[in-house]
Amino acid sequence: MNFKLKFKNIEETRPLTEKYTIQNLLDDLELSAQTIVAKQNGELTIEDSVINDKDEIQLIQIIYGG
C-alpha cells in the first residue's frame, strides 16, 4: 500500500501504514499544520484525515506577510 506525496519540488511514492493520517505525515516531515495546507486527491482536508492506498497528498506552504 502506497500514496503519492507532492510538496515543493518533491514528488514521490511513500509506503502507507495502517491509520496513517495527514498529521502523521506532517510530523514525519517535521512540518507544522499552522504553516501547511493539505489536499487529499485534489480536495482540501484536515490533519485527522486518514490517508488511503493510492491517495495523492499535496502539501502547500502558506506564505505569511505583513
All heavy atoms as TSV, in Angstrom:
chain	resi	resn	atom	element	x	y	z
A	1	MET	N	N	0.842	-1.167	0.000
A	1	MET	CA	C	0.000	0.000	0.000
A	1	MET	C	C	0.898	1.244	0.000
A	1	MET	O	O	1.825	1.346	0.781
A	1	MET	CB	C	-0.916	-0.004	1.218
A	1	MET	CG	C	-1.924	-1.137	1.192
A	1	MET	SD	S	-3.011	-1.288	2.638
A	1	MET	CE	C	-3.457	0.349	3.042
A	2	ASN	N	N	0.569	2.177	-0.880
A	2	ASN	CA	C	1.361	3.389	-1.052
A	2	ASN	C	C	0.473	4.591	-1.296
A	2	ASN	O	O	-0.688	4.444	-1.655
A	2	ASN	CB	C	2.284	3.250	-2.267
A	2	ASN	CG	C	3.249	2.101	-2.133
A	2	ASN	OD1	O	4.003	2.022	-1.185
A	2	ASN	ND2	N	3.218	1.200	-3.093
A	3	PHE	N	N	1.052	5.772	-1.128
A	3	PHE	CA	C	0.389	7.002	-1.526
A	3	PHE	C	C	1.415	7.904	-2.185
A	3	PHE	O	O	2.624	7.723	-2.009
A	3	PHE	CB	C	-0.292	7.698	-0.338
A	3	PHE	CG	C	0.664	8.300	0.666
A	3	PHE	CD1	C	0.989	9.649	0.605
A	3	PHE	CD2	C	1.216	7.522	1.674
A	3	PHE	CE1	C	1.853	10.209	1.534
A	3	PHE	CE2	C	2.078	8.076	2.596
A	3	PHE	CZ	C	2.404	9.419	2.528
A	4	LYS	N	N	0.929	8.862	-2.957
A	4	LYS	CA	C	1.810	9.799	-3.644
A	4	LYS	C	C	1.838	11.112	-2.876
A	4	LYS	O	O	0.796	11.638	-2.502
A	4	LYS	CB	C	1.329	10.046	-5.069
A	4	LYS	CG	C	2.243	10.991	-5.856
A	4	LYS	CD	C	1.700	11.248	-7.229
A	4	LYS	CE	C	2.397	10.317	-8.192
A	4	LYS	NZ	N	2.054	10.620	-9.590
A	5	LEU	N	N	3.049	11.628	-2.641
A	5	LEU	CA	C	3.245	12.890	-1.944
A	5	LEU	C	C	3.795	13.919	-2.917
A	5	LEU	O	O	4.755	13.653	-3.646
A	5	LEU	CB	C	4.228	12.713	-0.785
A	5	LEU	CG	C	4.703	14.009	-0.111
A	5	LEU	CD1	C	3.540	14.727	0.562
A	5	LEU	CD2	C	5.814	13.725	0.870
A	6	LYS	N	N	3.177	15.104	-2.902
A	6	LYS	CA	C	3.680	16.253	-3.654
A	6	LYS	C	C	3.878	17.393	-2.664
A	6	LYS	O	O	2.935	17.782	-1.977
A	6	LYS	CB	C	2.688	16.686	-4.733
A	6	LYS	CG	C	2.533	15.709	-5.857
A	6	LYS	CD	C	1.579	16.255	-6.900
A	6	LYS	CE	C	1.466	15.319	-8.076
A	6	LYS	NZ	N	0.600	15.893	-9.136
A	7	PHE	N	N	5.110	17.900	-2.606
A	7	PHE	CA	C	5.420	19.034	-1.725
A	7	PHE	C	C	6.641	19.742	-2.269
A	7	PHE	O	O	7.712	19.147	-2.375
A	7	PHE	CB	C	5.672	18.552	-0.299
A	7	PHE	CG	C	6.046	19.656	0.655
A	7	PHE	CD1	C	5.207	20.729	0.869
A	7	PHE	CD2	C	7.245	19.617	1.342
A	7	PHE	CE1	C	5.550	21.745	1.750
A	7	PHE	CE2	C	7.593	20.626	2.228
A	7	PHE	CZ	C	6.747	21.695	2.430
A	8	LYS	N	N	6.476	21.006	-2.613
A	8	LYS	CA	C	7.533	21.810	-3.225
A	8	LYS	C	C	8.079	21.058	-4.431
A	8	LYS	O	O	7.339	20.782	-5.355
A	8	LYS	CB	C	8.608	22.177	-2.206
A	8	LYS	CG	C	8.098	23.093	-1.102
A	8	LYS	CD	C	9.215	23.537	-0.214
A	8	LYS	CE	C	8.664	24.461	0.871
A	8	LYS	NZ	N	9.703	24.969	1.725
A	9	ASN	N	N	9.381	20.714	-4.423
A	9	ASN	CA	C	9.989	20.001	-5.551
A	9	ASN	C	C	9.943	18.487	-5.380
A	9	ASN	O	O	10.485	17.754	-6.203
A	9	ASN	CB	C	11.438	20.454	-5.747
A	9	ASN	CG	C	11.520	21.907	-6.155
A	9	ASN	OD1	O	10.605	22.424	-6.799
A	9	ASN	ND2	N	12.590	22.572	-5.779
A	10	ILE	N	N	9.317	18.014	-4.323
A	10	ILE	CA	C	9.239	16.579	-4.044
A	10	ILE	C	C	7.990	16.005	-4.703
A	10	ILE	O	O	6.902	16.543	-4.566
A	10	ILE	CB	C	9.162	16.309	-2.526
A	10	ILE	CG1	C	10.384	16.860	-1.814
A	10	ILE	CG2	C	8.968	14.826	-2.244
A	10	ILE	CD1	C	10.255	16.863	-0.296
A	11	GLU	N	N	8.169	14.926	-5.411
A	11	GLU	CA	C	7.042	14.144	-5.921
A	11	GLU	C	C	7.477	12.692	-5.818
A	11	GLU	O	O	8.290	12.229	-6.605
A	11	GLU	CB	C	6.702	14.520	-7.359
A	11	GLU	CG	C	5.413	13.877	-7.825
A	11	GLU	CD	C	4.883	14.467	-9.119
A	11	GLU	OE1	O	5.129	15.647	-9.388
A	11	GLU	OE2	O	4.232	13.710	-9.851
A	12	GLU	N	N	6.952	11.998	-4.815
A	12	GLU	CA	C	7.413	10.640	-4.542
A	12	GLU	C	C	6.271	9.754	-4.063
A	12	GLU	O	O	5.254	10.239	-3.587
A	12	GLU	CB	C	8.531	10.651	-3.496
A	12	GLU	CG	C	8.090	11.150	-2.130
A	12	GLU	CD	C	9.220	11.272	-1.123
A	12	GLU	OE1	O	10.391	11.318	-1.534
A	12	GLU	OE2	O	8.927	11.315	0.074
A	13	THR	N	N	6.480	8.470	-4.196
A	13	THR	CA	C	5.554	7.474	-3.662
A	13	THR	C	C	6.113	7.013	-2.329
A	13	THR	O	O	7.290	6.682	-2.216
A	13	THR	CB	C	5.421	6.291	-4.639
A	13	THR	OG1	O	4.924	6.788	-5.881
A	13	THR	CG2	C	4.473	5.245	-4.098
A	14	ARG	N	N	5.251	7.030	-1.324
A	14	ARG	CA	C	5.672	6.644	0.022
A	14	ARG	C	C	4.856	5.449	0.501
A	14	ARG	O	O	3.684	5.319	0.156
A	14	ARG	CB	C	5.465	7.817	0.987
A	14	ARG	CG	C	6.329	9.027	0.621
A	14	ARG	CD	C	6.069	10.159	1.561
A	14	ARG	NE	N	6.495	9.840	2.913
A	14	ARG	CZ	C	7.520	10.412	3.535
A	14	ARG	NH1	N	8.210	11.340	2.943
A	14	ARG	NH2	N	7.828	10.067	4.762
A	15	PRO	N	N	5.475	4.588	1.319
A	15	PRO	CA	C	4.739	3.448	1.866
A	15	PRO	C	C	3.684	3.918	2.858
A	15	PRO	O	O	3.845	4.958	3.498
A	15	PRO	CB	C	5.823	2.616	2.552
A	15	PRO	CG	C	6.929	3.565	2.818
A	15	PRO	CD	C	6.864	4.625	1.760
A	16	LEU	N	N	2.631	3.159	2.959
A	16	LEU	CA	C	1.498	3.525	3.796
A	16	LEU	C	C	1.316	2.503	4.903
A	16	LEU	O	O	1.269	1.302	4.654
A	16	LEU	CB	C	0.245	3.592	2.919
A	16	LEU	CG	C	-1.038	4.087	3.542
A	16	LEU	CD1	C	-0.850	5.514	4.061
A	16	LEU	CD2	C	-2.153	4.048	2.520
A	17	THR	N	N	1.222	3.009	6.139
A	17	THR	CA	C	0.925	2.130	7.266
A	17	THR	C	C	-0.536	2.306	7.660
A	17	THR	O	O	-1.186	3.261	7.247
A	17	THR	CB	C	1.826	2.466	8.473
A	17	THR	OG1	O	1.626	3.829	8.832
A	17	THR	CG2	C	3.290	2.232	8.148
A	18	GLU	N	N	-1.034	1.400	8.450
A	18	GLU	CA	C	-2.434	1.434	8.853
A	18	GLU	C	C	-2.742	2.681	9.673
A	18	GLU	O	O	-1.959	3.086	10.535
A	18	GLU	CB	C	-2.743	0.182	9.682
A	18	GLU	CG	C	-4.205	-0.018	9.942
A	18	GLU	CD	C	-4.490	-1.356	10.595
A	18	GLU	OE1	O	-3.840	-2.345	10.223
A	18	GLU	OE2	O	-5.363	-1.390	11.468
A	19	LYS	N	N	-3.870	3.328	9.393
A	19	LYS	CA	C	-4.346	4.519	10.105
A	19	LYS	C	C	-3.312	5.646	10.109
A	19	LYS	O	O	-3.113	6.325	11.110
A	19	LYS	CB	C	-4.786	4.161	11.505
A	19	LYS	CG	C	-5.961	3.210	11.496
A	19	LYS	CD	C	-6.745	3.269	12.762
A	19	LYS	CE	C	-7.912	2.308	12.627
A	19	LYS	NZ	N	-8.863	2.421	13.678
A	20	TYR	N	N	-2.651	5.855	8.985
A	20	TYR	CA	C	-1.671	6.934	8.819
A	20	TYR	C	C	-2.440	8.188	8.400
A	20	TYR	O	O	-3.173	8.179	7.420
A	20	TYR	CB	C	-0.657	6.517	7.752
A	20	TYR	CG	C	0.554	7.386	7.633
A	20	TYR	CD1	C	1.515	7.420	8.638
A	20	TYR	CD2	C	0.760	8.167	6.506
A	20	TYR	CE1	C	2.645	8.208	8.521
A	20	TYR	CE2	C	1.886	8.958	6.379
A	20	TYR	CZ	C	2.829	8.969	7.388
A	20	TYR	OH	O	3.951	9.751	7.264
A	21	THR	N	N	-2.289	9.249	9.165
A	21	THR	CA	C	-3.070	10.466	8.928
A	21	THR	C	C	-2.204	11.579	8.332
A	21	THR	O	O	-0.973	11.474	8.307
A	21	THR	CB	C	-3.688	10.990	10.238
A	21	THR	OG1	O	-2.626	11.409	11.111
A	21	THR	CG2	C	-4.555	9.948	10.914
A	22	ILE	N	N	-2.869	12.639	7.915
A	22	ILE	CA	C	-2.158	13.828	7.442
A	22	ILE	C	C	-1.247	14.347	8.550
A	22	ILE	O	O	-0.098	14.726	8.297
A	22	ILE	CB	C	-3.159	14.922	6.998
A	22	ILE	CG1	C	-4.023	14.442	5.831
A	22	ILE	CG2	C	-2.422	16.222	6.672
A	22	ILE	CD1	C	-3.302	14.216	4.528
A	23	GLN	N	N	-1.730	14.339	9.790
A	23	GLN	CA	C	-0.910	14.805	10.912
A	23	GLN	C	C	0.330	13.940	11.079
A	23	GLN	O	O	1.417	14.455	11.337
A	23	GLN	CB	C	-1.718	14.833	12.217
A	23	GLN	CG	C	-0.937	15.440	13.383
A	23	GLN	CD	C	-0.553	16.882	13.148
A	23	GLN	OE1	O	-1.414	17.724	12.916
A	23	GLN	NE2	N	0.723	17.198	13.190
A	24	ASN	N	N	0.209	12.613	10.927
A	24	ASN	CA	C	1.375	11.726	10.994
A	24	ASN	C	C	2.402	12.111	9.928
A	24	ASN	O	O	3.609	12.144	10.200
A	24	ASN	CB	C	0.988	10.262	10.794
A	24	ASN	CG	C	0.091	9.717	11.879
A	24	ASN	OD1	O	-0.878	9.017	11.600
A	24	ASN	ND2	N	0.384	10.023	13.136
A	25	LEU	N	N	1.913	12.400	8.730
A	25	LEU	CA	C	2.794	12.794	7.637
A	25	LEU	C	C	3.504	14.108	7.967
A	25	LEU	O	O	4.725	14.219	7.799
A	25	LEU	CB	C	1.995	12.933	6.336
A	25	LEU	CG	C	2.756	13.446	5.118
A	25	LEU	CD1	C	3.923	12.531	4.757
A	25	LEU	CD2	C	1.809	13.613	3.936
A	26	LEU	N	N	2.757	15.093	8.456
A	26	LEU	CA	C	3.366	16.367	8.834
A	26	LEU	C	C	4.415	16.169	9.920
A	26	LEU	O	O	5.504	16.757	9.853
A	26	LEU	CB	C	2.297	17.352	9.301
A	26	LEU	CG	C	1.293	17.824	8.249
A	26	LEU	CD1	C	0.226	18.709	8.889
A	26	LEU	CD2	C	1.978	18.542	7.104
A	27	ASP	N	N	4.123	15.331	10.902
A	27	ASP	CA	C	5.089	15.037	11.967
A	27	ASP	C	C	6.348	14.389	11.395
A	27	ASP	O	O	7.464	14.767	11.765
A	27	ASP	CB	C	4.470	14.132	13.032
A	27	ASP	CG	C	3.384	14.821	13.848
A	27	ASP	OD1	O	3.283	16.069	13.797
A	27	ASP	OD2	O	2.619	14.094	14.510
A	28	ASP	N	N	6.184	13.421	10.501
A	28	ASP	CA	C	7.331	12.735	9.894
A	28	ASP	C	C	8.212	13.696	9.101
A	28	ASP	O	O	9.432	13.545	9.059
A	28	ASP	CB	C	6.869	11.597	8.973
A	28	ASP	CG	C	6.311	10.419	9.743
A	28	ASP	OD1	O	6.477	10.362	10.985
A	28	ASP	OD2	O	5.694	9.542	9.097
A	29	LEU	N	N	7.577	14.684	8.462
A	29	LEU	CA	C	8.313	15.662	7.664
A	29	LEU	C	C	8.756	16.877	8.484
A	29	LEU	O	O	9.363	17.802	7.947
A	29	LEU	CB	C	7.444	16.130	6.486
A	29	LEU	CG	C	7.072	15.071	5.463
A	29	LEU	CD1	C	6.073	15.625	4.459
A	29	LEU	CD2	C	8.321	14.547	4.743
A	30	GLU	N	N	8.430	16.864	9.797
A	30	GLU	CA	C	8.752	17.957	10.708
A	30	GLU	C	C	8.180	19.285	10.208
A	30	GLU	O	O	8.845	20.316	10.179
A	30	GLU	CB	C	10.257	18.050	10.944
A	30	GLU	CG	C	10.808	16.806	11.600
A	30	GLU	CD	C	12.303	16.862	11.853
A	30	GLU	OE1	O	12.949	17.883	11.504
A	30	GLU	OE2	O	12.833	15.889	12.394
A	31	LEU	N	N	6.905	19.232	9.805
A	31	LEU	CA	C	6.178	20.405	9.329
A	31	LEU	C	C	5.039	20.718	10.297
A	31	LEU	O	O	4.507	19.825	10.946
A	31	LEU	CB	C	5.600	20.156	7.929
A	31	LEU	CG	C	6.609	19.888	6.820
A	31	LEU	CD1	C	5.897	19.429	5.550
A	31	LEU	CD2	C	7.449	21.125	6.552
A	32	SER	N	N	4.659	21.982	10.354
A	32	SER	CA	C	3.582	22.417	11.241
A	32	SER	C	C	2.273	22.573	10.470
A	32	SER	O	O	2.257	23.145	9.380
A	32	SER	CB	C	3.957	23.750	11.884
A	32	SER	OG	O	2.846	24.301	12.549
A	33	ALA	N	N	1.202	22.115	11.062
A	33	ALA	CA	C	-0.125	22.281	10.456
A	33	ALA	C	C	-0.512	23.755	10.383
A	33	ALA	O	O	-1.403	24.124	9.632
A	33	ALA	CB	C	-1.166	21.494	11.243
A	34	GLN	N	N	0.175	24.603	11.133
A	34	GLN	CA	C	-0.112	26.038	11.108
A	34	GLN	C	C	0.446	26.704	9.855
A	34	GLN	O	O	0.015	27.791	9.499
A	34	GLN	CB	C	0.450	26.709	12.347
A	34	GLN	CG	C	-0.231	26.242	13.613
A	34	GLN	CD	C	0.383	26.856	14.851
A	34	GLN	OE1	O	1.506	27.336	14.837
A	34	GLN	NE2	N	-0.370	26.840	15.941
A	35	THR	N	N	1.409	26.053	9.196
A	35	THR	CA	C	2.025	26.661	8.018
A	35	THR	C	C	1.800	25.861	6.734
A	35	THR	O	O	2.316	26.206	5.689
A	35	THR	CB	C	3.544	26.836	8.224
A	35	THR	OG1	O	4.140	25.551	8.430
A	35	THR	CG2	C	3.836	27.746	9.404
A	36	ILE	N	N	1.022	24.781	6.830
A	36	ILE	CA	C	0.796	23.888	5.690
A	36	ILE	C	C	-0.706	23.661	5.493
A	36	ILE	O	O	-1.438	23.451	6.454
A	36	ILE	CB	C	1.472	22.504	5.915
A	36	ILE	CG1	C	2.989	22.652	6.040
A	36	ILE	CG2	C	1.116	21.519	4.827
A	36	ILE	CD1	C	3.703	23.046	4.769
A	37	VAL	N	N	-1.134	23.686	4.237
A	37	VAL	CA	C	-2.488	23.271	3.866
A	37	VAL	C	C	-2.347	21.950	3.118
A	37	VAL	O	O	-1.464	21.804	2.272
A	37	VAL	CB	C	-3.173	24.324	2.964
A	37	VAL	CG1	C	-4.487	23.807	2.423
A	37	VAL	CG2	C	-3.383	25.614	3.721
A	38	ALA	N	N	-3.199	20.987	3.441
A	38	ALA	CA	C	-3.138	19.670	2.795
A	38	ALA	C	C	-4.322	19.466	1.865
A	38	ALA	O	O	-5.447	19.849	2.187
A	38	ALA	CB	C	-3.115	18.572	3.857
A	39	LYS	N	N	-4.033	18.849	0.732
A	39	LYS	CA	C	-5.078	18.432	-0.200
A	39	LYS	C	C	-4.956	16.917	-0.365
A	39	LYS	O	O	-3.861	16.392	-0.526
A	39	LYS	CB	C	-4.901	19.102	-1.560
A	39	LYS	CG	C	-5.209	20.577	-1.566
A	39	LYS	CD	C	-4.948	21.173	-2.917
A	39	LYS	CE	C	-6.234	21.690	-3.505
A	39	LYS	NZ	N	-6.013	22.253	-4.859
A	40	GLN	N	N	-6.095	16.247	-0.308
A	40	GLN	CA	C	-6.151	14.798	-0.482
A	40	GLN	C	C	-6.980	14.535	-1.720
A	40	GLN	O	O	-8.170	14.849	-1.761
A	40	GLN	CB	C	-6.773	14.155	0.757
A	40	GLN	CG	C	-6.743	12.649	0.772
A	40	GLN	CD	C	-7.143	12.105	2.140
A	40	GLN	OE1	O	-7.655	12.809	3.000
A	40	GLN	NE2	N	-6.901	10.831	2.333
A	41	ASN	N	N	-6.338	14.017	-2.752
A	41	ASN	CA	C	-6.987	13.758	-4.041
A	41	ASN	C	C	-7.660	15.018	-4.590
A	41	ASN	O	O	-8.771	14.979	-5.103
A	41	ASN	CB	C	-7.981	12.603	-3.926
A	41	ASN	CG	C	-7.307	11.331	-3.470
A	41	ASN	OD1	O	-6.226	10.990	-3.932
A	41	ASN	ND2	N	-7.916	10.632	-2.545
A	42	GLY	N	N	-6.967	16.149	-4.442
A	42	GLY	CA	C	-7.450	17.399	-5.015
A	42	GLY	C	C	-8.404	18.200	-4.151
A	42	GLY	O	O	-8.788	19.301	-4.511
A	43	GLU	N	N	-8.790	17.661	-2.996
A	43	GLU	CA	C	-9.740	18.339	-2.106
A	43	GLU	C	C	-9.034	18.738	-0.815
A	43	GLU	O	O	-8.268	17.960	-0.249
A	43	GLU	CB	C	-10.910	17.400	-1.759
A	43	GLU	CG	C	-11.715	16.933	-2.949
A	43	GLU	CD	C	-12.574	18.024	-3.562
A	43	GLU	OE1	O	-13.026	18.920	-2.817
A	43	GLU	OE2	O	-12.770	17.991	-4.788
A	44	LEU	N	N	-9.321	19.945	-0.313
A	44	LEU	CA	C	-8.767	20.360	0.976
A	44	LEU	C	C	-9.182	19.364	2.051
A	44	LEU	O	O	-10.304	18.862	2.046
A	44	LEU	CB	C	-9.251	21.757	1.349
A	44	LEU	CG	C	-8.672	22.906	0.542
A	44	LEU	CD1	C	-9.319	24.224	0.967
A	44	LEU	CD2	C	-7.175	22.990	0.679
A	45	THR	N	N	-8.272	19.111	2.983
A	45	THR	CA	C	-8.551	18.127	4.020
A	45	THR	C	C	-7.986	18.605	5.353
A	45	THR	O	O	-7.237	19.584	5.402
A	45	THR	CB	C	-7.980	16.748	3.625
A	45	THR	OG1	O	-8.461	15.774	4.534
A	45	THR	CG2	C	-6.461	16.730	3.608
A	46	ILE	N	N	-8.336	17.920	6.423
A	46	ILE	CA	C	-7.864	18.273	7.759
A	46	ILE	C	C	-6.807	17.268	8.213
A	46	ILE	O	O	-6.643	16.197	7.623
A	46	ILE	CB	C	-9.034	18.325	8.769
A	46	ILE	CG1	C	-9.733	16.968	8.868
A	46	ILE	CG2	C	-10.009	19.427	8.389
A	46	ILE	CD1	C	-10.775	16.879	9.972
A	47	GLU	N	N	-6.110	17.628	9.279
A	47	GLU	CA	C	-4.998	16.810	9.765
A	47	GLU	C	C	-5.433	15.422	10.244
A	47	GLU	O	O	-4.645	14.484	10.228
A	47	GLU	CB	C	-4.263	17.523	10.910
A	47	GLU	CG	C	-3.540	18.780	10.491
A	47	GLU	CD	C	-4.464	19.993	10.395
A	47	GLU	OE1	O	-5.524	20.024	11.043
A	47	GLU	OE2	O	-4.105	20.915	9.640
A	48	ASP	N	N	-6.681	15.276	10.668
A	48	ASP	CA	C	-7.161	13.992	11.186
A	48	ASP	C	C	-7.543	13.009	10.076
A	48	ASP	O	O	-7.855	11.851	10.368
A	48	ASP	CB	C	-8.371	14.198	12.095
A	48	ASP	CG	C	-8.008	14.904	13.389
A	48	ASP	OD1	O	-6.832	14.852	13.805
A	48	ASP	OD2	O	-8.904	15.523	13.990
A	49	SER	N	N	-7.533	13.454	8.823
A	49	SER	CA	C	-7.930	12.585	7.709
A	49	SER	C	C	-6.942	11.427	7.544
A	49	SER	O	O	-5.726	11.632	7.568
A	49	SER	CB	C	-7.978	13.369	6.399
A	49	SER	OG	O	-9.008	14.318	6.444
A	50	VAL	N	N	-7.491	10.236	7.375
A	50	VAL	CA	C	-6.671	9.048	7.163
A	50	VAL	C	C	-6.293	8.975	5.688
A	50	VAL	O	O	-7.125	9.164	4.805
A	50	VAL	CB	C	-7.440	7.775	7.589
A	50	VAL	CG1	C	-6.663	6.517	7.250
A	50	VAL	CG2	C	-7.761	7.821	9.081
A	51	ILE	N	N	-5.018	8.702	5.439
A	51	ILE	CA	C	-4.523	8.547	4.069
A	51	ILE	C	C	-4.784	7.110	3.634
A	51	ILE	O	O	-4.437	6.167	4.352
A	51	ILE	CB	C	-3.032	8.882	3.986
A	51	ILE	CG1	C	-2.790	10.331	4.434
A	51	ILE	CG2	C	-2.513	8.654	2.566
A	51	ILE	CD1	C	-1.334	10.721	4.556
A	52	ASN	N	N	-5.385	6.946	2.460
A	52	ASN	CA	C	-5.727	5.624	1.941
A	52	ASN	C	C	-4.778	5.218	0.819
A	52	ASN	O	O	-4.076	6.054	0.248
A	52	ASN	CB	C	-7.171	5.635	1.419
A	52	ASN	CG	C	-8.161	5.959	2.513
A	52	ASN	OD1	O	-8.231	5.275	3.520
A	52	ASN	ND2	N	-8.907	7.036	2.338
A	53	ASP	N	N	-4.798	3.929	0.495
A	53	ASP	CA	C	-3.979	3.393	-0.586
A	53	ASP	C	C	-4.247	4.155	-1.883
A	53	ASP	O	O	-5.399	4.409	-2.224
A	53	ASP	CB	C	-4.290	1.901	-0.771
A	53	ASP	CG	C	-3.350	1.220	-1.745
A	53	ASP	OD1	O	-2.174	1.614	-1.839
A	53	ASP	OD2	O	-3.802	0.279	-2.421
A	54	LYS	N	N	-3.189	4.569	-2.548
A	54	LYS	CA	C	-3.212	5.249	-3.843
A	54	LYS	C	C	-3.723	6.684	-3.784
A	54	LYS	O	O	-3.976	7.296	-4.813
A	54	LYS	CB	C	-3.983	4.437	-4.877
A	54	LYS	CG	C	-3.353	3.083	-5.120
A	54	LYS	CD	C	-4.081	2.295	-6.168
A	54	LYS	CE	C	-3.397	0.940	-6.324
A	54	LYS	NZ	N	-4.170	-0.023	-7.025
A	55	ASP	N	N	-3.877	7.243	-2.573
A	55	ASP	CA	C	-4.237	8.655	-2.455
A	55	ASP	C	C	-3.091	9.521	-2.959
A	55	ASP	O	O	-1.921	9.124	-2.916
A	55	ASP	CB	C	-4.509	9.040	-0.994
A	55	ASP	CG	C	-5.924	8.743	-0.550
A	55	ASP	OD1	O	-6.743	8.319	-1.390
A	55	ASP	OD2	O	-6.210	8.933	0.651
A	56	GLU	N	N	-3.446	10.724	-3.406
A	56	GLU	CA	C	-2.448	11.724	-3.752
A	56	GLU	C	C	-2.572	12.843	-2.734
A	56	GLU	O	O	-3.642	13.446	-2.589
A	56	GLU	CB	C	-2.682	12.264	-5.157
A	56	GLU	CG	C	-1.639	13.300	-5.551
A	56	GLU	CD	C	-1.817	13.785	-6.968
A	56	GLU	OE1	O	-1.538	13.019	-7.906
A	56	GLU	OE2	O	-2.253	14.946	-7.116
A	57	ILE	N	N	-1.488	13.091	-2.012
A	57	ILE	CA	C	-1.458	14.118	-0.983
A	57	ILE	C	C	-0.554	15.244	-1.457
A	57	ILE	O	O	0.607	15.025	-1.793
A	57	ILE	CB	C	-0.920	13.563	0.361
A	57	ILE	CG1	C	-1.729	12.339	0.811
A	57	ILE	CG2	C	-0.907	14.661	1.422
A	57	ILE	CD1	C	-3.204	12.584	1.037
A	58	GLN	N	N	-1.119	16.440	-1.485
A	58	GLN	CA	C	-0.344	17.617	-1.858
A	58	GLN	C	C	-0.287	18.529	-0.644
A	58	GLN	O	O	-1.317	18.848	-0.049
A	58	GLN	CB	C	-0.974	18.339	-3.041
A	58	GLN	CG	C	-0.178	19.541	-3.490
A	58	GLN	CD	C	-0.808	20.235	-4.691
A	58	GLN	OE1	O	-1.949	19.967	-5.051
A	58	GLN	NE2	N	-0.065	21.125	-5.294
A	59	LEU	N	N	0.921	18.925	-0.276
A	59	LEU	CA	C	1.116	19.848	0.838
A	59	LEU	C	C	1.511	21.201	0.266
A	59	LEU	O	O	2.411	21.291	-0.573
A	59	LEU	CB	C	2.202	19.326	1.784
A	59	LEU	CG	C	1.942	17.953	2.394
A	59	LEU	CD1	C	3.115	17.535	3.263
A	59	LEU	CD2	C	0.650	17.923	3.178
A	60	ILE	N	N	0.845	22.244	0.740
A	60	ILE	CA	C	1.056	23.585	0.213
A	60	ILE	C	C	1.513	24.476	1.366
A	60	ILE	O	O	0.813	24.595	2.377
A	60	ILE	CB	C	-0.224	24.141	-0.434
A	60	ILE	CG1	C	-0.689	23.192	-1.527
A	60	ILE	CG2	C	-0.022	25.552	-0.951
A	60	ILE	CD1	C	-2.126	23.385	-1.949
A	61	GLN	N	N	2.672	25.101	1.188
A	61	GLN	CA	C	3.213	26.019	2.187
A	61	GLN	C	C	2.397	27.318	2.155
A	61	GLN	O	O	2.186	27.893	1.103
A	61	GLN	CB	C	4.676	26.326	1.859
A	61	GLN	CG	C	5.366	27.187	2.879
A	61	GLN	CD	C	5.845	26.411	4.073
A	61	GLN	OE1	O	6.422	25.354	3.919
A	61	GLN	NE2	N	5.622	26.923	5.263
A	62	ILE	N	N	1.941	27.747	3.330
A	62	ILE	CA	C	1.222	29.014	3.458
A	62	ILE	C	C	2.263	30.119	3.594
A	62	ILE	O	O	3.195	30.009	4.389
A	62	ILE	CB	C	0.297	29.019	4.684
A	62	ILE	CG1	C	-0.745	27.914	4.572
A	62	ILE	CG2	C	-0.367	30.369	4.859
A	62	ILE	CD1	C	-1.546	27.702	5.831
A	63	ILE	N	N	2.091	31.183	2.835
A	63	ILE	CA	C	3.022	32.311	2.899
A	63	ILE	C	C	2.379	33.421	3.716
A	63	ILE	O	O	1.254	33.854	3.443
A	63	ILE	CB	C	3.363	32.808	1.486
A	63	ILE	CG1	C	4.016	31.685	0.683
A	63	ILE	CG2	C	4.250	34.045	1.558
A	63	ILE	CD1	C	4.248	32.016	-0.769
A	64	TYR	N	N	3.091	33.847	4.726
A	64	TYR	CA	C	2.626	34.943	5.578
A	64	TYR	C	C	3.324	36.226	5.157
A	64	TYR	O	O	4.453	36.209	4.713
A	64	TYR	CB	C	2.941	34.671	7.048
A	64	TYR	CG	C	2.109	33.577	7.663
A	64	TYR	CD1	C	2.619	32.305	7.834
A	64	TYR	CD2	C	0.816	33.835	8.085
A	64	TYR	CE1	C	1.855	31.303	8.413
A	64	TYR	CE2	C	0.048	32.841	8.657
A	64	TYR	CZ	C	0.572	31.576	8.822
A	64	TYR	OH	O	-0.179	30.594	9.383
A	65	GLY	N	N	2.647	37.321	5.307
A	65	GLY	CA	C	3.256	38.605	5.000
A	65	GLY	C	C	2.597	39.700	5.815
A	65	GLY	O	O	1.568	39.505	6.444
A	66	GLY	N	N	3.219	40.834	5.791
A	66	GLY	CA	C	2.624	41.881	6.579
A	66	GLY	C	C	2.981	43.254	6.063
A	66	GLY	O	O	3.607	43.494	5.118
